[in-house]
C-alpha cells in the first residue's frame, strides 16, 4: 500500500520526542503492508470523523488517516497525537 502524508501530519510528527517519532515510523512502515492491518487494530472512526480510520502507535498516541477514493491502495496520514487527535 502506498502511504502519503499531509503537511500537518509531518509537522506533528516532527514535534514529537525522538523516541516516539521512531516508534511512529516503525508503525507507519508496518501500516504499508496490508497484512499488518489486523495487528495494528485499524478501526473506522464514528461521529464527525466517520470517513476516517485510526491505529495506535502506543498506549496514548494515535494516527488518523483516510483511504483515498481514487486510489484504492493508497492511504493519507492526516494527524498524529494523543486522544486529542480526534478533534481534527
N, C-alpha and C positions, 0 to 999 in steps of 0.2 A: 504494500500500500504506500502510496506517495503521501507525504505529510508536509503541509505548508504552515506558516506562522504569520500571525498578524503583527504589525509593529508594536501594538500594546502588549502582546504576549512576550515578545522579545525583551521589551523594556522591563516587564515584571520579572521575567526570568533572571535578567542581569542584576536586578535589585536584591535577589535572594542571597543568603550566605553561600559561600563557595561549596560547602559540603552538600547543601540542599540542591544547588544547581547541578552538581554531579549526579545526585540521586535522580533528579528530574530528567536529565538527559538519558540516563540508563532506561528509565521507564518509557521515554519517548521512542528510544530505539526499539524496545520490546513492542511498543504500540504499532510500529511499522510492519510487523509481521502479524497478519490476521489470526494466526494460530494462537497467539498470546492474548487475544481479547478476552477470553473467558478467565484467564489467570488474573488479568488486570481488573476484572469485575466492572467492565464498562456497562453503564446504565443510562437509560434515557431519563432526562430531567422532566419535571412536571411544572405546571403553572405557566408563568410568562416565559419560561425557558424551555417550553415543551418541544422545540425544534432542535435542542442541543443535547449533548451527551457529556458524560463525565467519567473520569477514573482517578484513582488516588495515587499520589506519589509516595506518601507516607500516611501516618495516622491523621495528620491535620491538614495536609496540603493537597489540593485538588487541581486537576486540569479540566477545563471546559473546552469542548470542541464541537464542530459540526461536520457532517459529511457533505461534500459538495454535490449538488444535484446534477450538474452537467458532467461530472466526472465521478462515477460511482466508486471507484477505487482510490479516492483521494479525500483526505480529511484536512481541515484547517484548525489549528490550535488557536483558541481565542483568548484564554486567560489562565493564569496560574496564581493561586493564592490559598489562604486558609478558607474557611467556610464563607467568608465574605465574597468569595469569587462568584457565588450565586446571585450577587446583587448587580452583575454587569448588565 
